[in-house]
């Protein structure tokens, strides 16, 4: 084609474009290009459009939907990758691009760099704060496991739980590696949390697990969608990804990190036999403690009993006191009777003694009557005085009180008259009352 074009002096646009396309695609049918992803965008059709760049140049690239769904690496800006594919031209714009057929991380160093950047980002947001972590329940009734339904991981977890403390296990099967694994893991965590609180399908604790592998294999557990799903989980969650030396971002945000999937099962449930033996030990200690306490109380009561005199002794002592008081009371009555007898004998011997006492008392009574009569109201009124009172017969002692009363009662020795008080005089009204 190029030879034919070389013999012509004029070319159509299509002829030149087609010739260039054959030349480029024939020369770069299978190439590996290393660069940093830049300007990645997923179209509604599912195709990815992006660029690869280095210090000096930019290469446009496209990854068709069918290939993108099978990639082990998620396309995102800033990721340094090695893209395998072919160079082709786009006649509509006189440009060329790389059609990606395979995508790999450009060495583990690039992955570790990205991992540290994400870790710092989540740390600054507070996703790893210890205050947010929940306590793993001691005896869960139901355990939810997010992992691959095949392989040794789920078998190890089930076997270990049944050996330690058998309980109900719910498995949410999901891919744990490759394109789309992160989204499926996050969806499983959210799915368990979406179950009603009183539902039989809502676990008391979650285990997210997978076996060991390379950093690329374990990368879904470093994806942001998984980290945020774990952070938002209302169900306590144990991460068990890889081996003990593998540390993923899910380990920092989980409520508890287990070194292995088997270790997660051990963290989730205690050993039933140990609990049983512990209960037996506690029961024995409680019985011994109660026995010691009863013995202490018995000794205390016995000690109190030794300090209390016998009931017979108390009764006898009080009976003795009663006898003594009865005897004293009897003597007192006898002495009183003797005194009265002596007084009667003395009276019989001197009858004029009683007469003298009576006369003396009568004389005293007369004197008191005379003194009382001299200070009585009637005696005072007979001497020419009058007793002035208001309408309620309350004594009036001065002119101010008299003026303030409209009606007055004036009592004389032979009766009472009623008077009305005016401003300048006192007018007598009515007839004479009977003497009160």
Helices and strands as residue ranges (DSSP letters): H 2-6, H 13-27, E 31-42, E 48-53, E 58-63, H 65-68, E 80-90, E 95-105, H 108-125, G 130-132, E 142-147, H 152-165, E 168-173, H 181-193, E 205-210, G 219-222, H 224-232, E 237-241, H 249-253, E 256-257, H 261-268, H 272-307, H 311-349, H 352-374, H 377-382, E 387-390, H 399-404, E 407-412, E 415-421, E 426-433
